């Protein structure tokens, strides 16, 4: 689909290896640390691996399990708002 948004996925295992306790994890810091490369519209955090430290994670999407693991480790999750979803047959306001 030419209009589909490209989503870059990052595993918790990779985030836990590269970031220190209390670090802020954002699409920009992921790119700076070499975890998010290429061209993408959104970043999604997946639950592969564990989080062993408190982190402040901001991304466009999270798997339910990833969100749970981050919060269980004492961290926080912030969903970055994206563009509104297109609903077929609905006119723009």
C-alpha positions, 0 to 999 in steps of 0.5 A: 500500500503506497499510503501505508505508514512504515513502522520501525520495530525495536526490541526491549533487549536492544534498548536494555543493552544500550541505555543506562538507568533513568535514560530517556528513550525516544526515536531520536535517541534510538537513532543516535545510538544506532538502534533505529536506522533508515526511513520510517514514519513510526517506532514500535517497541516490542517485548522481546527481551527484558528491561532490567532498569528504569527507563523513560520510553517514548514511541508511537506504538508499544506492544502490550507486553512491552508496556507492561515490562517497562512499567514493571521495571519502574519506567514510564511509557509515553505514546507519541501522537501520530496523524489521525487514522484514515477511516474509509468513507468518512469526510475530513472535517 
